[in-house]
């Protein structure tokens, strides 16, 4: 695992292993992404909800576990 942080649902970080600027940037962007993914899931089925989101890029893997009040976000190197 490279980085991990916990944030309030509106994208406000609580605790992080990253520097403050990166944490704020990632928190804001992942919050927007989760909200869009959650809307998409609910558009497909109103009884459903997003429980986990995993994004794999060439460099990193971002895993997000959104809850009602908190998001747990982990960034790791997928080849490690």
PDB file of N, CA, C and O in Angstrom, chain B, residues numbered from 101:
ATOM      1  N   UNK B 101       0.844  -1.171   0.000  1.00  0.00           N
ATOM      2  CA  UNK B 101       0.000   0.000   0.000  1.00  0.00           C
ATOM      3  C   UNK B 101       0.893   1.239   0.000  1.00  0.00           C
ATOM      4  O   UNK B 101       1.859   1.329   0.758  1.00  0.00           O
ATOM      5  N   UNK B 102       0.552   2.177  -0.856  1.00  0.00           N
ATOM      6  CA  UNK B 102       1.315   3.419  -0.925  1.00  0.00           C
ATOM      7  C   UNK B 102       0.719   4.490  -0.016  1.00  0.00           C
ATOM      8  O   UNK B 102       1.431   5.108   0.775  1.00  0.00           O
ATOM      9  N   UNK B 103      -0.600   4.706  -0.137  1.00  0.00           N
ATOM     10  CA  UNK B 103      -1.263   5.758   0.641  1.00  0.00           C
ATOM     11  C   UNK B 103      -2.658   5.308   1.033  1.00  0.00           C
ATOM     12  O   UNK B 103      -3.290   4.496   0.358  1.00  0.00           O
ATOM     13  N   UNK B 104      -3.112   5.856   2.136  1.00  0.00           N
ATOM     14  CA  UNK B 104      -4.449   5.548   2.617  1.00  0.00           C
ATOM     15  C   UNK B 104      -4.968   6.773   3.359  1.00  0.00           C
ATOM     16  O   UNK B 104      -4.212   7.439   4.067  1.00  0.00           O
ATOM     17  N   UNK B 105      -6.250   7.070   3.201  1.00  0.00           N
ATOM     18  CA  UNK B 105      -6.838   8.139   3.990  1.00  0.00           C
ATOM     19  C   UNK B 105      -8.324   7.938   4.158  1.00  0.00           C
ATOM     20  O   UNK B 105      -8.971   7.210   3.405  1.00  0.00           O
ATOM     21  N   UNK B 106      -8.839   8.595   5.155  1.00  0.00           N
ATOM     22  CA  UNK B 106     -10.249   8.557   5.496  1.00  0.00           C
ATOM     23  C   UNK B 106     -10.774   9.974   5.366  1.00  0.00           C
ATOM     24  O   UNK B 106     -10.142  10.919   5.840  1.00  0.00           O
ATOM     25  N   UNK B 107     -11.917  10.128   4.732  1.00  0.00           N
ATOM     26  CA  UNK B 107     -12.485  11.469   4.602  1.00  0.00           C
ATOM     27  C   UNK B 107     -13.975  11.432   4.872  1.00  0.00           C
ATOM     28  O   UNK B 107     -14.638  10.410   4.692  1.00  0.00           O
ATOM     29  N   UNK B 108     -14.488  12.584   5.313  1.00  0.00           N
ATOM     30  CA  UNK B 108     -15.930  12.732   5.441  1.00  0.00           C
ATOM     31  C   UNK B 108     -16.533  12.673   4.055  1.00  0.00           C
ATOM     32  O   UNK B 108     -15.848  12.941   3.068  1.00  0.00           O
ATOM     33  N   UNK B 109     -17.783  12.333   3.969  1.00  0.00           N
ATOM     34  CA  UNK B 109     -18.469  12.208   2.689  1.00  0.00           C
ATOM     35  C   UNK B 109     -18.343  13.429   1.785  1.00  0.00           C
ATOM     36  O   UNK B 109     -18.219  13.251   0.573  1.00  0.00           O
ATOM     37  N   UNK B 110     -18.369  14.675   2.306  1.00  0.00           N
ATOM     38  CA  UNK B 110     -18.222  15.811   1.386  1.00  0.00           C
ATOM     39  C   UNK B 110     -16.808  15.981   0.825  1.00  0.00           C
ATOM     40  O   UNK B 110     -16.554  16.966   0.131  1.00  0.00           O
ATOM     41  N   UNK B 111     -15.888  15.068   1.096  1.00  0.00           N
ATOM     42  CA  UNK B 111     -14.534  15.163   0.556  1.00  0.00           C
ATOM     43  C   UNK B 111     -13.556  15.846   1.487  1.00  0.00           C
ATOM     44  O   UNK B 111     -12.479  16.255   1.055  1.00  0.00           O
ATOM     45  N   UNK B 112     -13.906  15.979   2.754  1.00  0.00           N
ATOM     46  CA  UNK B 112     -13.029  16.620   3.733  1.00  0.00           C
ATOM     47  C   UNK B 112     -12.182  15.545   4.410  1.00  0.00           C
ATOM     48  O   UNK B 112     -12.724  14.689   5.109  1.00  0.00           O
ATOM     49  N   UNK B 113     -10.855  15.571   4.215  1.00  0.00           N
ATOM     50  CA  UNK B 113     -10.005  14.522   4.785  1.00  0.00           C
ATOM     51  C   UNK B 113      -9.944  14.586   6.310  1.00  0.00           C
ATOM     52  O   UNK B 113      -9.937  15.663   6.907  1.00  0.00           O
ATOM     53  N   UNK B 114      -9.900  13.398   6.924  1.00  0.00           N
ATOM     54  CA  UNK B 114      -9.795  13.288   8.379  1.00  0.00           C
ATOM     55  C   UNK B 114      -8.378  12.877   8.759  1.00  0.00           C
ATOM     56  O   UNK B 114      -7.749  13.503   9.612  1.00  0.00           O
ATOM     57  N   UNK B 115      -7.882  11.824   8.121  1.00  0.00           N
ATOM     58  CA  UNK B 115      -6.560  11.281   8.420  1.00  0.00           C
ATOM     59  C   UNK B 115      -5.954  10.770   7.124  1.00  0.00           C
ATOM     60  O   UNK B 115      -6.657  10.208   6.284  1.00  0.00           O
ATOM     61  N   UNK B 116      -4.639  10.965   6.958  1.00  0.00           N
ATOM     62  CA  UNK B 116      -4.018  10.588   5.696  1.00  0.00           C
ATOM     63  C   UNK B 116      -2.549  10.263   5.881  1.00  0.00           C
ATOM     64  O   UNK B 116      -1.902  10.732   6.817  1.00  0.00           O
ATOM     65  N   UNK B 117      -2.027   9.436   4.953  1.00  0.00           N
ATOM     66  CA  UNK B 117      -0.596   9.150   4.922  1.00  0.00           C
ATOM     67  C   UNK B 117       0.101   9.990   3.856  1.00  0.00           C
ATOM     68  O   UNK B 117       1.311   9.869   3.664  1.00  0.00           O
ATOM     69  N   UNK B 118      -0.656  10.843   3.161  1.00  0.00           N
ATOM     70  CA  UNK B 118      -0.107  11.708   2.112  1.00  0.00           C
ATOM     71  C   UNK B 118       0.109  13.114   2.660  1.00  0.00           C
ATOM     72  O   UNK B 118      -0.359  13.446   3.749  1.00  0.00           O
ATOM     73  N   UNK B 119       0.831  13.944   1.886  1.00  0.00           N
ATOM     74  CA  UNK B 119       0.973  15.339   2.270  1.00  0.00           C
ATOM     75  C   UNK B 119      -0.381  16.044   2.130  1.00  0.00           C
ATOM     76  O   UNK B 119      -1.267  15.566   1.422  1.00  0.00           O
ATOM     77  N   UNK B 120      -0.528  17.176   2.808  1.00  0.00           N
ATOM     78  CA  UNK B 120      -1.819  17.864   2.879  1.00  0.00           C
ATOM     79  C   UNK B 120      -2.369  18.268   1.515  1.00  0.00           C
ATOM     80  O   UNK B 120      -3.554  18.072   1.244  1.00  0.00           O
ATOM     81  N   UNK B 121      -1.524  18.827   0.656  1.00  0.00           N
ATOM     82  CA  UNK B 121      -1.991  19.293  -0.651  1.00  0.00           C
ATOM     83  C   UNK B 121      -2.497  18.130  -1.505  1.00  0.00           C
ATOM     84  O   UNK B 121      -3.559  18.232  -2.118  1.00  0.00           O
ATOM     85  N   UNK B 122      -1.759  17.042  -1.551  1.00  0.00           N
ATOM     86  CA  UNK B 122      -2.180  15.870  -2.326  1.00  0.00           C
ATOM     87  C   UNK B 122      -3.446  15.256  -1.746  1.00  0.00           C
ATOM     88  O   UNK B 122      -4.335  14.835  -2.486  1.00  0.00           O
ATOM     89  N   UNK B 123      -3.525  15.207  -0.418  1.00  0.00           N
ATOM     90  CA  UNK B 123      -4.716  14.660   0.229  1.00  0.00           C
ATOM     91  C   UNK B 123      -5.952  15.459  -0.142  1.00  0.00           C
ATOM     92  O   UNK B 123      -6.988  14.883  -0.473  1.00  0.00           O
ATOM     93  N   UNK B 124      -5.853  16.788  -0.089  1.00  0.00           N
ATOM     94  CA  UNK B 124      -6.995  17.637  -0.448  1.00  0.00           C
ATOM     95  C   UNK B 124      -7.394  17.444  -1.904  1.00  0.00           C
ATOM     96  O   UNK B 124      -8.581  17.363  -2.223  1.00  0.00           O
ATOM     97  N   UNK B 125      -6.401  17.372  -2.787  1.00  0.00           N
ATOM     98  CA  UNK B 125      -6.683  17.193  -4.213  1.00  0.00           C
ATOM     99  C   UNK B 125      -7.352  15.840  -4.467  1.00  0.00           C
ATOM    100  O   UNK B 125      -8.392  15.779  -5.123  1.00  0.00           O
ATOM    101  N   UNK B 126      -6.773  14.772  -3.960  1.00  0.00           N
ATOM    102  CA  UNK B 126      -7.346  13.443  -4.161  1.00  0.00           C
ATOM    103  C   UNK B 126      -8.723  13.323  -3.515  1.00  0.00           C
ATOM    104  O   UNK B 126      -9.626  12.714  -4.090  1.00  0.00           O
ATOM    105  N   UNK B 127      -8.891  13.900  -2.326  1.00  0.00           N
ATOM    106  CA  UNK B 127     -10.184  13.823  -1.636  1.00  0.00           C
ATOM    107  C   UNK B 127     -11.281  14.489  -2.445  1.00  0.00           C
ATOM    108  O   UNK B 127     -12.368  13.932  -2.604  1.00  0.00           O
ATOM    109  N   UNK B 128     -11.002  15.674  -2.955  1.00  0.00           N
ATOM    110  CA  UNK B 128     -12.009  16.395  -3.742  1.00  0.00           C
ATOM    111  C   UNK B 128     -12.351  15.638  -5.022  1.00  0.00           C
ATOM    112  O   UNK B 128     -13.524  15.501  -5.370  1.00  0.00           O
ATOM    113  N   UNK B 129     -11.336  15.152  -5.717  1.00  0.00           N
ATOM    114  CA  UNK B 129     -11.571  14.465  -6.989  1.00  0.00           C
ATOM    115  C   UNK B 129     -12.239  13.106  -6.796  1.00  0.00           C
ATOM    116  O   UNK B 129     -13.135  12.746  -7.560  1.00  0.00           O
ATOM    117  N   UNK B 130     -11.818  12.353  -5.793  1.00  0.00           N
ATOM    118  CA  UNK B 130     -12.449  11.050  -5.572  1.00  0.00           C
ATOM    119  C   UNK B 130     -13.885  11.218  -5.081  1.00  0.00           C
ATOM    120  O   UNK B 130     -14.744  10.390  -5.385  1.00  0.00           O
ATOM    121  N   UNK B 131     -14.150  12.279  -4.328  1.00  0.00           N
ATOM    122  CA  UNK B 131     -15.526  12.535  -3.890  1.00  0.00           C
ATOM    123  C   UNK B 131     -16.423  12.779  -5.102  1.00  0.00           C
ATOM    124  O   UNK B 131     -17.518  12.223  -5.184  1.00  0.00           O
ATOM    125  N   UNK B 132     -15.964  13.607  -6.043  1.00  0.00           N
ATOM    126  CA  UNK B 132     -16.745  13.864  -7.261  1.00  0.00           C
ATOM    127  C   UNK B 132     -16.980  12.574  -8.039  1.00  0.00           C
ATOM    128  O   UNK B 132     -18.084  12.320  -8.521  1.00  0.00           O
ATOM    129  N   UNK B 133     -15.941  11.772  -8.155  1.00  0.00           N
ATOM    130  CA  UNK B 133     -16.036  10.514  -8.890  1.00  0.00           C
ATOM    131  C   UNK B 133     -17.031   9.555  -8.235  1.00  0.00           C
ATOM    132  O   UNK B 133     -17.849   8.943  -8.922  1.00  0.00           O
ATOM    133  N   UNK B 134     -16.964   9.426  -6.923  1.00  0.00           N
ATOM    134  CA  UNK B 134     -17.880   8.537  -6.206  1.00  0.00           C
ATOM    135  C   UNK B 134     -19.316   9.013  -6.353  1.00  0.00           C
ATOM    136  O   UNK B 134     -20.217   8.200  -6.558  1.00  0.00           O
ATOM    137  N   UNK B 135     -19.543  10.307  -6.252  1.00  0.00           N
ATOM    138  CA  UNK B 135     -20.906  10.822  -6.368  1.00  0.00           C
ATOM    139  C   UNK B 135     -21.467  10.552  -7.768  1.00  0.00           C
ATOM    140  O   UNK B 135     -22.639  10.198  -7.904  1.00  0.00           O
ATOM    141  N   UNK B 136     -20.650  10.715  -8.801  1.00  0.00           N
ATOM    142  CA  UNK B 136     -21.108  10.425 -10.168  1.00  0.00           C
ATOM    143  C   UNK B 136     -21.369   8.931 -10.355  1.00  0.00           C
ATOM    144  O   UNK B 136     -22.357   8.541 -10.978  1.00  0.00           O
ATOM    145  N   UNK B 137     -20.483   8.101  -9.813  1.00  0.00           N
ATOM    146  CA  UNK B 137     -20.679   6.651  -9.916  1.00  0.00           C
ATOM    147  C   UNK B 137     -21.921   6.220  -9.145  1.00  0.00           C
ATOM    148  O   UNK B 137     -22.667   5.355  -9.604  1.00  0.00           O
ATOM    149  N   UNK B 138     -22.148   6.812  -7.987  1.00  0.00           N
ATOM    150  CA  UNK B 138     -23.324   6.484  -7.176  1.00  0.00           C
ATOM    151  C   UNK B 138     -24.612   6.854  -7.914  1.00  0.00           C
ATOM    152  O   UNK B 138     -25.574   6.086  -7.901  1.00  0.00           O
ATOM    153  N   UNK B 139     -24.635   8.015  -8.552  1.00  0.00           N
ATOM    154  CA  UNK B 139     -25.806   8.437  -9.333  1.00  0.00           C
ATOM    155  C   UNK B 139     -26.040   7.475 -10.493  1.00  0.00           C
ATOM    156  O   UNK B 139     -27.182   7.117 -10.783  1.00  0.00           O
ATOM    157  N   UNK B 140     -24.969   7.058 -11.155  1.00  0.00           N
ATOM    158  CA  UNK B 140     -25.090   6.122 -12.272  1.00  0.00           C
ATOM    159  C   UNK B 140     -25.682   4.795 -11.815  1.00  0.00           C
ATOM    160  O   UNK B 140     -26.572   4.253 -12.470  1.00  0.00           O
ATOM    161  N   UNK B 141     -25.194   4.271 -10.699  1.00  0.00           N
ATOM    162  CA  UNK B 141     -25.718   3.004 -10.172  1.00  0.00           C
ATOM    163  C   UNK B 141     -27.199   3.143  -9.835  1.00  0.00           C
ATOM    164  O   UNK B 141     -27.992   2.255 -10.146  1.00  0.00           O
ATOM    165  N   UNK B 142     -27.569   4.236  -9.212  1.00  0.00           N
ATOM    166  CA  UNK B 142     -28.975   4.443  -8.838  1.00  0.00           C
ATOM    167  C   UNK B 142     -29.862   4.689 -10.055  1.00  0.00           C
ATOM    168  O   UNK B 142     -31.040   4.332 -10.041  1.00  0.00           O
ATOM    169  N   UNK B 143     -29.314   5.294 -11.105  1.00  0.00           N
ATOM    170  CA  UNK B 143     -30.086   5.463 -12.344  1.00  0.00           C
ATOM    171  C   UNK B 143     -30.405   4.115 -12.975  1.00  0.00           C
ATOM    172  O   UNK B 143     -31.472   3.929 -13.559  1.00  0.00           O
ATOM    173  N   UNK B 144     -29.475   3.182 -12.854  1.00  0.00           N
ATOM    174  CA  UNK B 144     -29.689   1.848 -13.405  1.00  0.00           C
ATOM    175  C   UNK B 144     -30.678   1.042 -12.575  1.00  0.00           C
ATOM    176  O   UNK B 144     -31.479   0.281 -13.118  1.00  0.00           O
ATOM    177  N   UNK B 145     -30.620   1.211 -11.255  1.00  0.00           N
ATOM    178  CA  UNK B 145     -31.522   0.490 -10.349  1.00  0.00           C
ATOM    179  C   UNK B 145     -31.678   1.322  -9.079  1.00  0.00           C
ATOM    180  O   UNK B 145     -30.728   1.450  -8.306  1.00  0.00           O
ATOM    181  N   UNK B 146     -32.846   1.881  -8.856  1.00  0.00           N
ATOM    182  CA  UNK B 146     -33.067   2.771  -7.717  1.00  0.00           C
ATOM    183  C   UNK B 146     -32.929   2.071  -6.372  1.00  0.00           C
ATOM    184  O   UNK B 146     -32.763   2.738  -5.350  1.00  0.00           O
ATOM    185  N   UNK B 147     -32.992   0.759  -6.349  1.00  0.00           N
ATOM    186  CA  UNK B 147     -32.855   0.011  -5.102  1.00  0.00           C
ATOM    187  C   UNK B 147     -31.398  -0.327  -4.782  1.00  0.00           C
ATOM    188  O   UNK B 147     -31.106  -0.878  -3.720  1.00  0.00           O
ATOM    189  N   UNK B 148     -30.494  -0.001  -5.692  1.00  0.00           N
ATOM    190  CA  UNK B 148     -29.088  -0.365  -5.544  1.00  0.00           C
ATOM    191  C   UNK B 148     -28.273   0.834  -5.058  1.00  0.00           C
ATOM    192  O   UNK B 148     -28.741   1.972  -5.109  1.00  0.00           O
ATOM    193  N   UNK B 149     -27.056   0.573  -4.589  1.00  0.00           N
ATOM    194  CA  UNK B 149     -26.154   1.638  -4.167  1.00  0.00           C
ATOM    195  C   UNK B 149     -24.714   1.192  -4.400  1.00  0.00           C
ATOM    196  O   UNK B 149     -24.414  -0.002  -4.401  1.00  0.00           O
ATOM    197  N   UNK B 150     -23.846   2.148  -4.593  1.00  0.00           N
ATOM    198  CA  UNK B 150     -22.425   1.887  -4.794  1.00  0.00           C
ATOM    199  C   UNK B 150     -21.794   1.469  -3.472  1.00  0.00           C
ATOM    200  O   UNK B 150     -21.952   2.160  -2.466  1.00  0.00           O
ATOM    201  N   UNK B 151     -21.085   0.351  -3.466  1.00  0.00           N
ATOM    202  CA  UNK B 151     -20.437  -0.114  -2.237  1.00  0.00           C
ATOM    203  C   UNK B 151     -18.912  -0.119  -2.339  1.00  0.00           C
ATOM    204  O   UNK B 151     -18.228  -0.064  -1.317  1.00  0.00           O
ATOM    205  N   UNK B 152     -18.374  -0.184  -3.553  1.00  0.00           N
ATOM    206  CA  UNK B 152     -16.927  -0.221  -3.726  1.00  0.00           C
ATOM    207  C   UNK B 152     -16.589   0.217  -5.141  1.00  0.00           C
ATOM    208  O   UNK B 152     -17.291  -0.131  -6.090  1.00  0.00           O
ATOM    209  N   UNK B 153     -15.516   0.978  -5.280  1.00  0.00           N
ATOM    210  CA  UNK B 153     -15.081   1.447  -6.591  1.00  0.00           C
ATOM    211  C   UNK B 153     -13.581   1.215  -6.709  1.00  0.00           C
ATOM    212  O   UNK B 153     -12.810   1.630  -5.844  1.00  0.00           O
ATOM    213  N   UNK B 154     -13.177   0.557  -7.774  1.00  0.00           N
ATOM    214  CA  UNK B 154     -11.760   0.249  -7.995  1.00  0.00           C
ATOM    215  C   UNK B 154     -11.362   0.765  -9.365  1.00  0.00           C
ATOM    216  O   UNK B 154     -12.015   0.463 -10.363  1.00  0.00           O
ATOM    217  N   UNK B 155     -10.292   1.544  -9.412  1.00  0.00           N
ATOM    218  CA  UNK B 155      -9.793   2.105 -10.664  1.00  0.00           C
ATOM    219  C   UNK B 155      -8.328   1.716 -10.789  1.00  0.00           C
ATOM    220  O   UNK B 155      -7.525   1.969  -9.891  1.00  0.00           O
ATOM    221  N   UNK B 156      -7.998   1.105 -11.899  1.00  0.00           N
ATOM    222  CA  UNK B 156      -6.611   0.702 -12.118  1.00  0.00           C
ATOM    223  C   UNK B 156      -6.053   1.475 -13.297  1.00  0.00           C
ATOM    224  O   UNK B 156      -6.634   1.476 -14.383  1.00  0.00           O
ATOM    225  N   UNK B 157      -4.920   2.135 -13.078  1.00  0.00           N
ATOM    226  CA  UNK B 157      -4.235   2.875 -14.128  1.00  0.00           C
ATOM    227  C   UNK B 157      -2.894   2.197 -14.392  1.00  0.00           C
ATOM    228  O   UNK B 157      -2.580   1.171 -13.788  1.00  0.00           O
ATOM    229  N   UNK B 158      -2.117   2.766 -15.284  1.00  0.00           N
ATOM    230  CA  UNK B 158      -0.799   2.191 -15.560  1.00  0.00           C
ATOM    231  C   UNK B 158       0.110   2.264 -14.338  1.00  0.00           C
ATOM    232  O   UNK B 158       0.934   1.375 -14.121  1.00  0.00           O
ATOM    233  N   UNK B 159      -0.036   3.322 -13.537  1.00  0.00           N
ATOM    234  CA  UNK B 159       0.850   3.532 -12.396  1.00  0.00           C
ATOM    235  C   UNK B 159       0.270   3.065 -11.065  1.00  0.00           C
ATOM    236  O   UNK B 159       0.991   2.507 -10.237  1.00  0.00           O
ATOM    237  N   UNK B 160      -1.023   3.287 -10.852  1.00  0.00           N
ATOM    238  CA  UNK B 160      -1.624   3.061  -9.536  1.00  0.00           C
ATOM    239  C   UNK B 160      -2.944   2.327  -9.624  1.00  0.00           C
ATOM    240  O   UNK B 160      -3.537   2.180 -10.692  1.00  0.00           O
ATOM    241  N   UNK B 161      -3.373   1.879  -8.485  1.00  0.00           N
ATOM    242  CA  UNK B 161      -4.709   1.331  -8.316  1.00  0.00           C
ATOM    243  C   UNK B 161      -5.353   2.118  -7.172  1.00  0.00           C
ATOM    244  O   UNK B 161      -4.802   2.199  -6.075  1.00  0.00           O
ATOM    245  N   UNK B 162      -6.527   2.694  -7.443  1.00  0.00           N
ATOM    246  CA  UNK B 162      -7.247   3.473  -6.442  1.00  0.00           C
ATOM    247  C   UNK B 162      -8.480   2.674  -6.045  1.00  0.00           C
ATOM    248  O   UNK B 162      -9.294   2.306  -6.892  1.00  0.00           O
ATOM    249  N   UNK B 163      -8.607   2.412  -4.765  1.00  0.00           N
ATOM    250  CA  UNK B 163      -9.757   1.664  -4.256  1.00  0.00           C
ATOM    251  C   UNK B 163     -10.502   2.551  -3.268  1.00  0.00           C
ATOM    252  O   UNK B 163      -9.912   3.104  -2.340  1.00  0.00           O
ATOM    253  N   UNK B 164     -11.806   2.674  -3.483  1.00  0.00           N
ATOM    254  CA  UNK B 164     -12.625   3.563  -2.666  1.00  0.00           C
ATOM    255  C   UNK B 164     -13.789   2.768  -2.097  1.00  0.00           C
ATOM    256  O   UNK B 164     -14.537   2.123  -2.832  1.00  0.00           O
ATOM    257  N   UNK B 165     -13.930   2.824  -0.789  1.00  0.00           N
ATOM    258  CA  UNK B 165     -15.064   2.194  -0.111  1.00  0.00           C
ATOM    259  C   UNK B 165     -15.914   3.313   0.489  1.00  0.00           C
ATOM    260  O   UNK B 165     -15.632   3.789   1.588  1.00  0.00           O
ATOM    261  N   UNK B 166     -16.960   3.734  -0.239  1.00  0.00           N
ATOM    262  CA  UNK B 166     -17.793   4.820   0.279  1.00  0.00           C
ATOM    263  C   UNK B 166     -18.848   4.292   1.243  1.00  0.00           C
ATOM    264  O   UNK B 166     -19.428   3.227   1.031  1.00  0.00           O
ATOM    265  N   UNK B 167     -19.079   5.040   2.283  1.00  0.00           N
ATOM    266  CA  UNK B 167     -20.142   4.732   3.232  1.00  0.00           C
ATOM    267  C   UNK B 167     -21.042   5.963   3.304  1.00  0.00           C
ATOM    268  O   UNK B 167     -20.825   6.931   2.575  1.00  0.00           O
ATOM    269  N   UNK B 168     -22.027   5.937   4.157  1.00  0.00           N
ATOM    270  CA  UNK B 168     -22.958   7.064   4.254  1.00  0.00           C
ATOM    271  C   UNK B 168     -22.233   8.350   4.651  1.00  0.00           C
ATOM    272  O   UNK B 168     -22.464   9.399   4.048  1.00  0.00           O
ATOM    273  N   UNK B 169     -21.370   8.282   5.649  1.00  0.00           N
ATOM    274  CA  UNK B 169     -20.710   9.477   6.172  1.00  0.00           C
ATOM    275  C   UNK B 169     -19.225   9.575   5.851  1.00  0.00           C
ATOM    276  O   UNK B 169     -18.652  10.661   5.943  1.00  0.00           O
ATOM    277  N   UNK B 170     -18.587   8.469   5.476  1.00  0.00           N
ATOM    278  CA  UNK B 170     -17.142   8.441   5.302  1.00  0.00           C
ATOM    279  C   UNK B 170     -16.758   7.721   4.015  1.00  0.00           C
ATOM    280  O   UNK B 170     -17.503   6.890   3.495  1.00  0.00           O
ATOM    281  N   UNK B 171     -15.559   8.068   3.512  1.00  0.00           N
ATOM    282  CA  UNK B 171     -14.945   7.342   2.400  1.00  0.00           C
ATOM    283  C   UNK B 171     -13.597   6.837   2.893  1.00  0.00           C
ATOM    284  O   UNK B 171     -12.854   7.572   3.543  1.00  0.00           O
ATOM    285  N   UNK B 172     -13.281   5.588   2.585  1.00  0.00           N
ATOM    286  CA  UNK B 172     -11.948   5.052   2.818  1.00  0.00           C
ATOM    287  C   UNK B 172     -11.311   4.898   1.450  1.00  0.00           C
ATOM    288  O   UNK B 172     -11.857   4.217   0.582  1.00  0.00           O
ATOM    289  N   UNK B 173     -10.157   5.528   1.252  1.00  0.00           N
ATOM    290  CA  UNK B 173      -9.492   5.510  -0.048  1.00  0.00           C
ATOM    291  C   UNK B 173      -8.083   4.954   0.134  1.00  0.00           C
ATOM    292  O   UNK B 173      -7.353   5.360   1.038  1.00  0.00           O
ATOM    293  N   UNK B 174      -7.715   4.023  -0.737  1.00  0.00           N
ATOM    294  CA  UNK B 174      -6.382   3.429  -0.720  1.00  0.00           C
ATOM    295  C   UNK B 174      -5.797   3.553  -2.115  1.00  0.00           C
ATOM    296  O   UNK B 174      -6.465   3.264  -3.108  1.00  0.00           O
ATOM    297  N   UNK B 175      -4.545   3.986  -2.183  1.00  0.00           N
ATOM    298  CA  UNK B 175      -3.816   4.026  -3.449  1.00  0.00           C
ATOM    299  C   UNK B 175      -2.642   3.077  -3.297  1.00  0.00           C
ATOM    300  O   UNK B 175      -1.878   3.158  -2.335  1.00  0.00           O
ATOM    301  N   UNK B 176      -2.508   2.172  -4.266  1.00  0.00           N
ATOM    302  CA  UNK B 176      -1.403   1.220  -4.203  1.00  0.00           C
ATOM    303  C   UNK B 176      -0.807   1.017  -5.582  1.00  0.00           C
ATOM    304  O   UNK B 176      -1.411   1.358  -6.599  1.00  0.00           O
ATOM    305  N   UNK B 177       0.380   0.458  -5.592  1.00  0.00           N
ATOM    306  CA  UNK B 177       1.052   0.093  -6.829  1.00  0.00           C
ATOM    307  C   UNK B 177       0.581  -1.313  -7.186  1.00  0.00           C
ATOM    308  O   UNK B 177       0.864  -2.254  -6.445  1.00  0.00           O
ATOM    309  N   UNK B 178      -0.132  -1.481  -8.305  1.00  0.00           N
ATOM    310  CA  UNK B 178      -0.686  -2.799  -8.627  1.00  0.00           C
ATOM    311  C   UNK B 178       0.366  -3.849  -8.965  1.00  0.00           C
ATOM    312  O   UNK B 178       0.080  -5.045  -8.907  1.00  0.00           O
ATOM    313  N   UNK B 179       1.573  -3.426  -9.315  1.00  0.00           N
ATOM    314  CA  UNK B 179       2.601  -4.399  -9.682  1.00  0.00           C
ATOM    315  C   UNK B 179       3.488  -4.772  -8.497  1.00  0.00           C
ATOM    316  O   UNK B 179       4.376  -5.613  -8.632  1.00  0.00           O
ATOM    317  N   UNK B 180       3.257  -4.158  -7.347  1.00  0.00           N
ATOM    318  CA  UNK B 180       4.093  -4.453  -6.170  1.00  0.00           C
ATOM    319  C   UNK B 180       3.595  -5.682  -5.439  1.00  0.00           C
ATOM    320  O   UNK B 180       4.176  -6.077  -4.428  1.00  0.00           O
TER     321      UNK B 180
END
